[in-house]
Each structure stands twice: as C-alpha cells, then as structure tokens.
Amino acid sequence: MSSAPDNAVRTFVAEEFPSLLADLSEWIRIPSVSADPERAADVARSAAWLVGKLTATGFPTAEVWTPPAVEGTPLPAVYAEWPSGDPDAPTVLIYGHHDVQPAAREDGWRTEPFEPAVRDGRLYGRGAADDKGQVLFHTLGVRAHLHATGRSAPAVNLKLLIEGEEESGSPNFAALVREHAARLACDTVIVSDTGMWAKDTPTVCTGMRGLAECQITLRGPAQDIHSGSFGGAVPNPATEAARLAAALHDEDRRVAIPGFYDGAVDLTDRERELLAQLPFDEERWLATAHSRAALGEAGYSTLERIWARPTAEVNGIGGGYQGPGGKTIIPAGAFLKLSFRLVAGQDAERVRKAVEEWVAGRLPAGIDHETTWTGTTRPCLTPLDEPALQALTRAMGRAFETDIRYTREGGSGPAADLQDVLGVPVLFLGISVPSDGWHAPDEKVELDLLAKGAETAALLWDELAGGAAEHTTGGAK
C-alpha cells in the first residue's frame, strides 16, 4: 500500500496535469529544430519560453546560456537552480534538451507536427517525448514534491541544464559544461532523455555506450590504371579496404584489433541475470531491426551485445568505378568508414591509437593512408549498488507501484560529458516507450506515463535527501 505522501503526490499530479498538458502543447508549437539554420530564432524562442516557465514554477534563478563556439553557431541552453536551504542537502543536476528533430506533414504525419494533438490518451507532436515532455514533467514534479512535503523549497539543491543542440550532435556541449563547471557542481546528474522497456515493464537505464568514428582513406596509383596491364602486380586500394573490413572481426565475431578491449568492464553475473529477466522477444526485435537473423560476439545474448559489449561496424566502404556496367581498372583510391561503440573502462584515445596502429600494420607498401576521426563520445555506467541509483529505483517503484527492472542503452549521448567534467554518477529517469517514435512521423508521449514521470520526480528529491520513510511497494527487481 502506498504511503500518505505518495497519495498526496499522486492526487496533486492528477489535479494539475491539465496545466502540464497545456504548457507542453504550447512549447511544442515552437519549432526548435537545431539542425535547420533558419530555425535558430525558434530555438532561441524555445529557450526563452522555458526560462519563463521555470521562473513561474518557482525557480529563483533561470537564465539562457550561450555555449562557447567550438563548432558552427552555438544555440542557447537553459540553466536554472533552486537551493534547498538545508545545509546538508545534496545537489542534483537535471539534464535534458529543448531542441527537436526536423518534421513536416509530408513526412507521414497524420496531423501537423508542431500543432499538438491528443488522441487515445496520447499527445502527438514533435518533441512530445524527445525531449520536451520529459523535461517539462519536472516542473510539475517539483510542485508536487513541495505540496506533499509542505516545504517551501526542494529537499535537494535542484539545478537544470537543458541543452539546445542535442539533436545536432551536441558539438558545443562539452565546452559549455567545462566553462560552467563550478555552477554545475553537483552530487548526482539525472538525465531525462531516455526511455523505458515498456508500459507494463518500467525500467531504469544504468548506462550508455560511447562512440568513436573514423574514415580510413587509402591511396595507391596516382590515377586509375588498366587492370589488364597492371592488375596482380601493384597494390589495389579497393582490395585493401575490403581486406581491412574482413579482418575487423575474428571467427567468434570479436573485434580483432589488438588492445581494443583493454579496460572494458564486463557485465557482472547479477547484471546478466537481471537482463535475462526482461521479457525480450527476439523475433519481434528482429522485425524492428528489419533483419532476418541475429548475429554477434559469441558468448553473449542479443541484449548484452547491444547494451554492454564494445562493437566495431563498417558503416561504408567504397572506391573505384561505381557506374553501370564494368570498367577494368585498378582505382587510385578507396575508403572505409568505421564506428566503434565503447563500454565503461575503455579509453577512446587508446582505442583510436590501437585502430591506427592496426591499420598501418596491415597495409602493404605502395598504399598510403589517412585516418580521420569525426566524433568521440565517452561511455558512462552507473553500478547497481550506487546509492543514488537505488534512491531513483525506490522513487520510480513508488510512483509505478511495481518492481523496477534495469536496462542499458546501446546508443551514445552527451551524458558522459557531464560525468567526465563533474565527476559524479549519472542516472537516467525516462518514461518514454519504444512506440513513441522518436525522430519519426507521429512522435507521441503516453499521457499516463508523463504523469508517472512527474510523480517519480516528486518522490525522488525526498529519497535522495534521505528523508523518505520505508515503503513496501516498488523497488529493484
């Protein structure tokens, strides 16, 4: 049975939810598409709108931050803070983003993407789930927290950093965090830009993989040359690109680059046990992957492969003649595009060095090469015994009134920048489900899950402050 504070939170969220829905609809109407230079003014308008909403919620500090110009023209982020007033209160930083993906009716939307529509208990509109809805439920959550506890300020020192460039790859985010590291100092980061396994299986994400990308450019003859006159007697860049791609993995599908796995943290027996408990339907997953078979590193399940193991993928390979028919040449050049997903313990710089040494050691004389790295994101992982993670699990269990399971995410994001610069645990509080259609036509958010997100946030601050009583409903599974 839920405790009285839980009931007070739930009742308040239910009563005030229409105002959250109205606010979110108003925010969605601002087309804050960071990838479109013509929408830069809309991204700025979105940031200003959020500052106004946070101020109205009660945050005494809410302001727009312009990132340092590392790449391109920076787009504004929003920072806010609300001190607890308690001298021993922990400090929590919430991360999210207010920019969105491009969207147009002709992409396949049933309604205008920036004109929100409610149908069947869902709110449709670009940014409904990714990420405006998941940012905004914190405003209702902190109000519910104050109502249920009778406090005039949160039980934690609450800070927010809401980025404006996430959907464009966060090119200036790390520099922004470094520039404001002193003001962003905290004990825990809460990322609300992730999802859950399913509506009937609420979960907490415990980590995201890192990413390193490169292009290997190979050059052989000074120009395309006749394959009859010279084939079999001089090195062929396209052949060498194919040989590199073929040598990338061994017979067990492990990455064959020496030193690649150095430092990689493997799953614990408990983590493997918890992942195995998830109701995973591989056939259904394959349908979403548009693939007919699962394949990967021997000794690991599909979920373990995509969430917790390092990978190397050939993203593109090319060189030589690409037109109709044949052209009997040895091409002057070729290229190989690779991406590496990294797990906790791997160092991106060491991986880059290992890749470069591996490439150089496999190419014959007469082939020049250049390896160009185009992006690096560090992995992040929160151990299951981290006290803040257990507090989040309890809060979510109280809100959903059920046991909470754990997942990871196979993709990468800017959370690692916060972990690296601030040196604190990163937790993930997300209520989106796979059917929400991030980046796709008819993106939506489930309204009942949006309310559960607000309830979880309301209960979390007391849990993190150590003021929560013992509860019998919900927790780790």
C-alpha positions in Angstrom: 0.0 0.0 0.0 1.3 3.5 -0.8 2.0 5.9 2.0 0.2 9.2 2.6 2.9 11.3 0.9 2.6 9.1 -2.2 -1.1 9.6 -2.3 -0.7 13.3 -1.9 1.8 13.4 -4.8 -0.5 11.3 -7.0 -3.6 13.4 -6.2 -1.7 16.7 -6.9 -0.2 15.5 -10.2 -3.7 14.3 -11.3 -5.3 17.6 -10.4 -2.6 19.7 -12.0 -1.9 17.5 -15.1 -4.1 19.6 -17.4 -1.9 22.6 -16.8 1.2 20.5 -17.7 -0.5 19.3 -20.9 -1.4 22.9 -21.9 2.2 24.0 -21.2 3.7 21.2 -23.2 1.3 21.9 -26.1 2.4 25.5 -26.1 6.1 24.6 -26.1 5.7 22.0 -28.9 4.3 24.8 -31.1 7.7 26.4 -31.1 9.6 24.5 -33.9 13.0 24.5 -32.2 14.8 22.5 -34.9 18.5 22.9 -34.1 19.7 21.3 -37.4 18.0 24.0 -39.5 19.8 27.3 -39.5 16.5 29.0 -40.5 15.1 27.8 -37.2 17.8 29.3 -35.0 15.4 32.1 -33.9 12.9 29.4 -32.9 15.5 27.6 -30.8 16.2 30.9 -29.0 12.4 31.4 -28.6 12.1 27.9 -27.1 14.9 28.7 -24.6 13.2 31.9 -23.6 9.9 30.1 -23.2 11.5 27.6 -20.8 13.1 30.3 -18.7 9.7 31.9 -18.3 8.1 28.6 -17.3 10.8 27.7 -14.8 10.6 31.1 -13.2 6.8 30.7 -12.9 7.3 27.3 -11.3 9.4 28.9 -8.6 13.0 28.6 -9.6 14.7 31.8 -8.3 17.4 31.5 -11.0 16.6 30.7 -14.6 18.7 32.0 -17.4 19.9 31.4 -21.0 23.4 30.3 -21.6 25.2 30.5 -24.9 27.8 27.8 -25.4 31.3 28.6 -26.5 31.7 28.5 -30.3 33.6 25.2 -30.8 31.7 24.3 -34.0 29.3 26.4 -36.0 26.9 28.9 -34.5 26.1 27.9 -30.9 22.4 27.6 -29.9 21.2 28.5 -26.5 20.9 26.3 -23.4 18.9 27.0 -20.3 20.2 26.8 -16.8 18.1 27.1 -13.6 18.7 26.4 -9.9 16.6 26.3 -6.7 18.6 26.0 -3.5 17.1 23.8 -0.8 18.0 25.9 2.2 19.1 22.8 4.1 22.8 22.9 4.8 23.3 19.2 4.3 21.1 18.8 1.2 22.6 17.0 -1.8 22.8 18.8 -5.1 21.1 17.3 -8.2 21.5 18.4 -11.8 18.8 17.5 -14.3 19.9 17.3 -17.9 17.6 17.3 -21.0 17.3 19.2 -24.3 14.7 21.6 -25.8 15.8 21.3 -29.5 14.0 18.8 -31.7 14.3 16.9 -34.9 13.1 18.3 -38.2 9.4 17.4 -39.1 7.0 18.1 -41.8 3.4 16.9 -42.6 4.5 15.3 -45.8 6.9 13.0 -43.9 3.9 11.0 -43.0 2.4 12.8 -40.0 -1.4 12.4 -39.6 -1.5 16.0 -38.2 0.8 19.0 -38.3 3.9 18.0 -36.3 4.1 21.4 -34.5 0.4 21.6 -33.8 0.0 19.1 -30.9 -3.0 16.7 -30.9 -4.4 14.5 -28.2 -5.7 11.1 -29.4 -6.4 7.9 -27.3 -4.6 9.1 -24.2 -1.5 10.2 -26.2 -0.1 13.6 -27.1 1.2 13.8 -30.7 3.8 16.4 -31.8 7.5 16.8 -32.4 9.2 16.9 -29.1 6.4 15.4 -27.1 8.7 12.6 -25.9 12.1 13.7 -27.2 12.6 15.7 -25.1 10.2 18.5 -24.2 7.7 16.3 -22.4 10.4 14.6 -20.3 11.9 18.0 -19.4 8.6 19.6 -18.5 7.3 16.8 -16.2 10.0 18.0 -13.7 8.1 21.3 -13.3 5.0 19.5 -12.1 7.2 17.1 -10.2 8.8 19.7 -8.1 5.5 21.4 -7.4 4.0 18.1 -6.3 7.1 17.5 -4.1 6.6 20.8 -2.3 2.8 20.2 -1.9 3.3 16.7 -0.4 6.1 17.7 1.9 4.9 21.1 2.9 8.3 22.6 2.0 8.9 26.0 0.5 12.0 24.8 -1.3 13.0 21.3 -2.6 14.6 18.8 -0.3 17.7 18.9 -2.6 19.6 21.7 -4.2 18.0 21.4 -7.7 19.7 22.5 -10.9 18.7 22.1 -14.5 20.8 22.2 -17.7 18.6 22.0 -20.8 20.6 21.9 -24.0 19.7 23.4 -27.3 22.0 21.4 -29.7 21.5 17.7 -28.7 19.7 16.8 -31.9 22.6 18.3 -33.8 25.2 16.2 -32.0 25.9 18.5 -29.1 29.0 20.0 -30.8 29.5 22.7 -28.2 28.1 21.0 -25.1 31.3 19.7 -23.5 32.8 23.2 -23.8 29.7 24.6 -22.1 29.9 22.2 -19.2 33.6 22.9 -18.8 33.0 26.7 -18.9 30.3 26.5 -16.2 31.7 23.5 -14.2 31.7 25.5 -10.9 28.0 26.4 -11.2 27.1 23.0 -12.4 28.8 21.2 -9.5 26.6 18.6 -8.0 26.4 15.2 -6.3 24.3 13.4 -8.9 23.1 14.0 -12.5 19.6 13.0 -13.6 19.3 12.6 -17.4 15.7 12.7 -18.6 16.2 11.9 -22.2 15.8 8.1 -22.3 13.1 5.6 -22.2 11.6 2.5 -20.5 11.3 -1.1 -21.7 7.5 -0.9 -21.9 4.4 0.5 -20.2 4.0 -2.7 -18.2 7.7 -3.1 -17.5 9.0 0.2 -16.1 12.8 0.3 -16.1 15.8 2.4 -15.2 18.7 2.8 -17.6 22.1 2.3 -16.0 24.4 3.2 -18.8 25.1 4.2 -22.4 27.9 3.2 -24.7 30.5 5.6 -26.0 31.3 6.2 -29.7 34.3 6.7 -31.9 34.0 7.2 -35.6 36.6 7.4 -38.4 37.2 7.3 -42.1 40.2 5.5 -43.5 41.3 6.9 -46.8 43.6 4.7 -49.0 45.6 5.9 -52.0 47.5 3.7 -54.4 48.3 4.6 -58.0 48.5 8.2 -58.9 45.5 7.6 -61.2 43.1 4.8 -62.2 45.1 2.3 -64.2 44.3 -0.6 -66.6 43.7 -3.8 -64.7 44.9 -5.9 -67.6 48.2 -4.2 -67.9 48.8 -3.8 -64.1 46.4 -6.0 -62.2 48.0 -8.6 -59.9 51.3 -6.7 -60.0 50.6 -3.5 -58.0 48.5 -2.9 -54.8 44.8 -2.1 -55.2 43.3 0.3 -52.7 39.8 -1.1 -53.0 41.1 -4.6 -52.4 43.0 -3.4 -49.3 39.9 -1.6 -48.0 38.0 -4.9 -48.3 40.8 -6.8 -46.6 40.7 -4.3 -43.7 36.9 -4.7 -43.4 37.2 -8.5 -43.5 39.9 -8.6 -40.8 38.0 -6.4 -38.4 36.5 -9.4 -36.6 37.7 -12.9 -35.8 35.7 -16.1 -36.3 33.9 -15.5 -33.0 32.8 -12.0 -34.1 35.1 -10.4 -31.6 36.9 -7.2 -32.7 40.3 -8.4 -33.8 42.2 -5.1 -33.2 44.9 -5.7 -30.6 44.3 -3.7 -27.4 40.7 -2.9 -28.4 39.2 -4.5 -25.3 41.8 -3.1 -22.9 40.0 -1.9 -19.7 36.5 -2.9 -20.9 34.2 -3.6 -17.9 32.2 -6.8 -18.5 28.8 -7.5 -17.1 28.6 -8.9 -13.6 26.7 -12.1 -13.0 24.0 -10.1 -11.3 23.6 -7.7 -14.3 23.4 -10.7 -16.7 20.8 -12.2 -14.5 18.7 -9.0 -14.5 18.9 -8.5 -18.2 17.8 -12.1 -18.8 14.7 -11.4 -16.8 13.4 -8.8 -19.2 10.6 -10.1 -21.5 12.7 -9.9 -24.7 11.1 -11.3 -27.8 13.9 -11.7 -30.3 11.7 -12.3 -33.3 9.8 -9.0 -32.6 13.2 -7.2 -32.1 14.4 -8.6 -35.4 11.3 -7.1 -37.1 12.2 -3.7 -35.8 15.8 -4.2 -37.0 14.5 -5.2 -40.5 16.8 -8.2 -40.3 16.2 -12.0 -40.6 18.8 -13.2 -38.1 20.7 -12.1 -35.0 24.5 -12.3 -35.2 27.3 -11.0 -33.0 30.0 -11.7 -30.5 30.0 -15.4 -29.3 29.0 -16.0 -25.7 26.6 -13.0 -25.3 22.9 -12.6 -25.7 21.4 -10.1 -28.1 20.6 -7.6 -25.3 24.1 -8.0 -23.9 25.6 -7.4 -27.3 23.7 -4.1 -28.0 23.8 -2.7 -24.5 27.0 -3.8 -22.8 29.6 -5.0 -25.3 32.0 -3.0 -27.4 31.5 -3.2 -31.2 33.1 -2.3 -34.5 30.9 -1.7 -37.5 31.7 -1.0 -41.2 29.4 2.0 -41.9 30.5 2.4 -45.5 33.1 1.2 -48.0 33.8 2.4 -51.5 36.3 3.1 -54.2 36.8 2.7 -57.9 34.1 2.6 -60.6 30.5 2.9 -59.4 28.6 3.4 -62.7 26.7 0.9 -64.9 28.5 -2.0 -66.4 32.1 -2.7 -65.9 35.3 -0.7 -66.1 38.5 -2.7 -65.9 40.7 -0.5 -63.7 42.7 -0.5 -60.5 41.3 2.5 -58.7 43.5 5.3 -57.4 41.8 5.4 -54.1 39.3 3.8 -51.7 37.8 4.5 -48.3 36.4 2.7 -45.3 34.1 4.3 -42.7 34.1 2.6 -39.3 32.3 3.3 -36.0 33.2 1.8 -32.6 30.8 1.6 -29.7 32.7 1.7 -26.4 31.8 0.5 -22.9 32.8 1.6 -19.5 36.6 1.2 -18.9 37.6 1.7 -22.5 39.5 4.9 -23.2 38.6 6.5 -26.5 42.1 7.8 -27.2 43.6 4.3 -26.6 41.1 2.8 -29.0 41.9 5.4 -31.6 45.7 4.7 -31.3 45.0 0.9 -31.4 43.0 1.3 -34.6 45.6 3.5 -36.3 48.4 1.0 -35.4 46.3 -1.9 -36.7 45.6 -0.2 -40.0 49.2 0.8 -40.5 50.4 -2.7 -39.8 48.1 -4.4 -42.3 48.6 -2.2 -45.4 51.3 -3.1 -48.0 53.9 -0.9 -49.4 52.5 1.3 -52.2 49.3 2.1 -50.3 49.3 5.5 -48.4 46.5 6.0 -45.9 45.0 8.7 -43.7 42.7 8.0 -40.7 40.3 10.9 -39.9 38.3 10.8 -36.7 34.9 12.6 -36.9 33.5 12.1 -33.4 34.1 10.7 -30.0 31.7 10.2 -27.1 32.7 8.5 -23.9 30.7 5.7 -22.3 29.0 6.1 -18.9 27.8 3.4 -16.5 26.3 3.5 -13.0 26.9 0.5 -10.8 23.8 -1.2 -9.4 24.9 -0.6 -5.8 25.2 3.2 -6.3 23.1 4.8 -3.5 21.6 7.4 -5.8 20.5 4.8 -8.3 18.8 2.9 -5.5 17.0 6.1 -4.5 15.8 6.5 -8.1 14.7 2.9 -8.2 12.7 3.3 -5.0 11.1 6.6 -6.2 10.1 5.0 -9.5 8.8 1.9 -7.8 6.6 4.1 -5.5 5.2 6.0 -8.5 4.5 2.9 -10.6 3.6 0.7 -7.7 5.6 -2.2 -9.0 9.1 -3.6 -9.1 11.6 -1.7 -11.3 14.0 -3.5 -13.6 17.2 -2.3 -15.2 18.3 -1.7 -18.8 21.1 -0.1 -20.7 21.2 1.8 -24.0 23.2 0.8 -27.0 23.5 4.3 -28.3 25.5 7.3 -27.2 24.8 10.7 -25.8 26.3 13.8 -24.0 25.7 12.3 -20.6 29.3 11.2 -20.5 30.5 14.8 -20.8 28.6 15.6 -17.6 30.1 12.5 -15.9 33.6 13.3 -17.0 33.7 17.0 -16.2 31.6 16.9 -13.0 32.9 13.6 -11.7 29.6 12.4 -10.3 27.2 9.5 -11.0 24.8 9.9 -13.9 21.3 8.4 -13.5 18.6 8.1 -16.2 15.0 8.9 -15.4 13.0 8.4 -18.6 9.3 7.5 -19.2 9.2 7.2 -23.0 8.4 3.8 -24.6 9.6 2.4 -27.9 6.3 3.1 -29.6 6.7 6.9 -29.0 8.5 7.2 -32.4 11.4 9.4 -31.6 12.6 11.2 -34.8 9.8 9.6 -36.7 6.4 10.8 -38.0 3.6 10.9 -35.4 6.0 11.2 -32.4 3.9 11.0 -29.2 4.1 10.6 -25.5 1.7 8.5 -23.4 -0.1 10.9 -21.0 -0.3 8.4 -18.1 3.4 7.8 -18.3 4.1 11.6 -18.4 2.1 11.8 -15.1 4.2 8.9 -13.7 7.4 10.8 -14.6 6.1 13.8 -12.6 5.3 11.5 -9.7 8.7 9.9 -9.8 10.5 13.2 -9.8 8.3 14.4 -6.9 9.3 11.4 -4.8 12.9 11.3 -5.9 14.0 14.5 -4.2 13.0 13.3 -0.7 14.6 9.9 -1.5 17.9 11.5 -2.4 17.8 13.8 0.6 17.4 10.7 2.9 14.0 11.9 4.2 11.8 9.2 2.7 10.2 6.7 5.1 10.3 3.0 4.5 8.0 1.9 1.7 6.7 -1.6 0.9 5.7 -1.0 -2.7 8.1 -0.9 -5.6 11.9 -1.2 -5.8 14.6 -3.1 -7.5 13.8 -6.4 -9.1 
